[in-house]
Amino acid sequence: MTAKKAGVRRAAGAGLALVLALVGVGSVAAATARDRTPPTTPTNLRVTSLSHKSVTLAWDPSTDNSGSFSYSVNTFTVKAVDRAGNTSEASNAFTAFLWPC
């Protein structure tokens, strides 16, 4: 990042900064393409709050070799998905019945 900031400040180095940025993105993309390891499975899915119209869930976090992932919550199971698209196994399932008012 320091190289990018220095390149932006100097007009002569602006082209170099752009090339460095593209190489960095390419390296990330290549590393992501090689990543075939899914994140660990989220565990201990539980309800922390339940009312007649909402439910609040919590779970123990996943880990991933890339260090970057998000969660997908679907019908009260949770999966971790990393930036390469690898998806963990589903957490334990939780079923909640929300009654209309």
Rosetta blueprint (number, residue, H / E / L):
1 M L
2 T H
3 A H
4 K H
5 K H
6 A H
7 G H
8 V H
9 R H
10 R L
11 A L
12 A L
13 G L
14 A H
15 G H
16 L H
17 A H
18 L H
19 V H
20 L H
21 A H
22 L H
23 V H
24 G H
25 V H
26 G H
27 S H
28 V H
29 A H
30 A H
31 A H
32 T H
33 A H
34 R H
35 D L
36 R L
37 T L
38 P L
39 P L
40 T L
41 T L
42 P L
43 T E
44 N E
45 L E
46 R E
47 V E
48 T E
49 S E
50 L E
51 S L
52 H L
53 K L
54 S L
55 V E
56 T E
57 L E
58 A E
59 W E
60 D E
61 P L
62 S L
63 T L
64 D L
65 N L
66 S L
67 G L
68 S L
69 F E
70 S E
71 Y E
72 S E
73 V E
74 N E
75 T L
76 F L
77 T E
78 V E
79 K E
80 A E
81 V E
82 D E
83 R L
84 A L
85 G L
86 N L
87 T E
88 S L
89 E L
90 A L
91 S L
92 N L
93 A L
94 F L
95 T L
96 A L
97 F L
98 L L
99 W L
100 P L
101 C L
